[in-house]
Amino acid sequence: MSFIEIPFGYVLEFFYNFFNNYGIALILFSLTVKIVLLPMSMKSKKSMMKTSRLQPKIKQIELACGDDKQKYQQEVQQLYRDEGVSMFGGCLWSLLPLLILFPLYTVIREPLQYILHLSTDVIKELGKGVSDSGYWQYDVASNIESFVDTVKGIPADIKNLNLEFLGVDLGQTPNWKIWKLSTWSEIGGALFPLVSGGLNYLSMFISQKMNNTVIRNENGEKDEAAANTAQTGKTMTMLMPLISVWFGFIMPLGISVYWIAQSVFGIIQDVILTKHYRKVYDAEDAVKRAMAAERAAEEAERERIRAAKRAANPNGITENTSKKKQQLREKQERDAAAKDYEAKITGTPANPTEEHPGGEPNRPYARGRAYSSDHYGKHKD
């Protein structure tokens, strides 16, 4: 991927020639990479913050679906579609920068080509008889002046690459057995990978905490419970720092310096982007809070009216309901009087079950000849 390696190689060379210090050049090179990848970082940050804001709704779906995992997945996918959020948007924009990181590492670990700009044939000649570890160019670049007379094609005015930074040789591969180290260059070299891993973890931890600061409920208020249960990227948060430490101990220290700078600039970038996008989401939350306050005021007014009505009419009887009750009572009285009158005229009891224990006047033994209404108490039909 020379279209990436060549321009970034010239950037790294520019910073080195300006400061004559490989460590400072790597730090400024890391800053340049951050700026170039800023559009992707912004999209990734926005997508992750949107996803974080859905945590309260996702929690509600989880409670509603219970153990039905299939329904839960369907409901969550529908929620993402309704909110216009891609389930893998944040991861996608985070992974895209990784595609150009490998060419960047090539630029860092091959200083003979990308800083000193020696030809391929000269580099092959210099590589004869040296370590085949893959990082031999650091050893040669730091002593390139000694090869001027023995290898053709090397400019006579070439200078050794200055790999010293904070008293540490950035071309060395550190030893993890710290208790066996004696010089500061060795001890400091062993600390670089550990610092790299620690800052990598801190960067990812802060990023997740920043994302959780925008979690709000449907009323636009802070939802601490949802924020505390958000576990996005937990595996990556633990895995990436370990990878950073591991690579730091098997690669030249220049790689660790680059990663340390990336983590520091990443933390600064995350704080700035969070502040930027939080303004947008704070405006949305303000609208939600205003609407929630309006709904609460309307409900309070309705409750006040209901309370006033209850105070004015404690029995709950209105003009309409009392009239209906009166009409029903009058009808019941008329029906009872009509039955009594009919019983007197016809000589039949007002309640036919008194004469017909079976309960059916036309079928006296419908419930059996042995039926007795007094068996379980007085019969009521």
Secondary structure, DSSP 4 states (H G I P E B T S, - for coil): -HHHHHHHHHHHHHHHHHHS-HHHHHHHHHHHHHHHTHHHHHHHHHHHHHHHHTHHHHHHHHHHHTT-HHHHHHHHHHHHHHHT--TTHHHHHHHHHHHHHHHHHHHHH-HHHHTS---HHHHHHHHTTS--SS-HHHHHHTTGGGGTTTSTT--TT------EETTEETTSPPPS-GGG--SHHHHHHHHHHHHHHHHHHHHHHHHHHHHHTT-B-TTS-B-HHHHHH--TTHHHHHHHHHHHHHHHHHS-HHHHHHHHHHHHHHHHHHHHHHHHHHHHHHHHHHHHHHHHHHHHHHHHHHHHHHHHHHHH-TT---HHHHHHHHHHHHHHHHHHHHHHHHHHHH---SSGGGT-TTS-TT-TTTT-TT--TTTTSS---
